[in-house]
Amino acid sequence: MKHRLLALALLLLETAGAFASEDAHGGHGDDHGIPWGTMFFSAVNFTLFLLLLARTVLPALKTWAITRRERIVDELQAAARAKAEAEALKREWEERMASLDRELAEIRDRALADAQRERERILAAAQQTAEAIAVDAEKAAAQELRKAKAELREQVAALAVDMARDVIRQRLTDGDQKRFLDDFLREVRP
Amino acid sequence: MSSVARRYARALFDLAKEQGAIEAVGRELLAATAQLEIPELAEVVASPRLSSERRHALVDALAQQLSLSQTTATFLLLLADKQRLQEIGAIARRFQDLEDDALGRVRMTVRSAVPLTQTQVDEVAAVFGKQLQRTVIARAEVDPSLLGGIVVETEGKVYDGSVRSNLERLAKHMAHPDSQ
């Protein structure tokens, strides 16, 4: 690029030189003709302006254009991805909405089954508890009955012994005492 | 019974045995114990304010009054000097045990609801003496709570033939007919 610009500049300079010499040779004969020299220098100046512009402004414009293009490309790609994701999400939700009724039905069935099982378990536990309470109550009643009978027997026995003691105190004779002694010695004798 | 009483009783018993006077010393010891355990005299003898000489003189007078043998009198004076007169009851009981063992005797308590005649007590002693094959020295006591019959206690055993215990067994059987 640099070489081409340089060649173009040299060509213009050579052409400008030719026009300048021609203008010098023919200037005396045609004072009202085309001012080739002035045009030539103007052309050279314009050319140098273009070269300067090309060396300084053009690269910056080119870089800006490239960067902008890349950003636009990235944004387009991101937009494409976002669109694809949105479409995928839309499809997923459509599928989920389609299966929602079925899932709700399954959840309701499971809940009903769980409730039924829990009800049966509670009823069985209550039945066992009731049976255990009944058995305990029977045992307690039997125990109380045995205890009451024992207490009654003890009271009757104590009363009978008290009565017997009173009778013995009143009616025991010396003969009875001697008989007790004889009976005792008879048992002790080897 | 303290070990001190055991040692004193053993010493006196061995001495009496050497002298062939076990029973005599035993009787004297019981007589002296009966006097020394009278509360008023026991209080005087045990008093720390009583001087050694006065205590000695007191025991000497007691020995003379009871006509104690030299062995018994000396023993009591020794107890007075050692301030062990308050142990006399335990010593006498231990001496009696040793005496009974040495002479093949056994002591027995016969409790009855009404007083027994001496003949009945002797009969009981004879029956148990024959069974134990030892000479029985019986002591009778009256315990109206027995209602009738007798209770014999000897060598740590109780032979209960009282009406009271029979009634108690009957009451127990009536209250608990299933248990034996």
Chai-1 contact restraints between the chains, C-beta under 6 A:
chainA,res_idxA,chainB,res_idxB,connection_type,confidence,min_distance_angstrom,max_distance_angstrom,comment,restraint_id
A,R153,B,A175,contact,1.0,0.0,6.0,A-B,restraint_1
A,E154,B,A175,contact,1.0,0.0,6.0,A-B,restraint_2
A,A157,B,A171,contact,1.0,0.0,6.0,A-B,restraint_3
A,A157,B,M174,contact,1.0,0.0,6.0,A-B,restraint_4
A,A157,B,A175,contact,1.0,0.0,6.0,A-B,restraint_5
A,V161,B,L167,contact,1.0,0.0,6.0,A-B,restraint_6
A,V161,B,A171,contact,1.0,0.0,6.0,A-B,restraint_7
A,A164,B,L167,contact,1.0,0.0,6.0,A-B,restraint_8
A,I168,B,L147,contact,1.0,0.0,6.0,A-B,restraint_9
A,I168,B,V163,contact,1.0,0.0,6.0,A-B,restraint_10
A,L172,B,G148,contact,1.0,0.0,6.0,A-B,restraint_11
A,Q177,B,V114,contact,1.0,0.0,6.0,A-B,restraint_12
A,Q177,B,G148,contact,1.0,0.0,6.0,A-B,restraint_13
A,F180,B,G148,contact,1.0,0.0,6.0,A-B,restraint_14
A,F180,B,G149,contact,1.0,0.0,6.0,A-B,restraint_15
A,L181,B,I150,contact,1.0,0.0,6.0,A-B,restraint_16
A,F184,B,G149,contact,1.0,0.0,6.0,A-B,restraint_17
A,F184,B,I150,contact,1.0,0.0,6.0,A-B,restraint_18
A,F184,B,G161,contact,1.0,0.0,6.0,A-B,restraint_19
A,L185,B,V127,contact,1.0,0.0,6.0,A-B,restraint_20
A,V188,B,V127,contact,1.0,0.0,6.0,A-B,restraint_21
A,R189,B,V127,contact,1.0,0.0,6.0,A-B,restraint_22
A,P190,B,Q131,contact,1.0,0.0,6.0,A-B,restraint_23
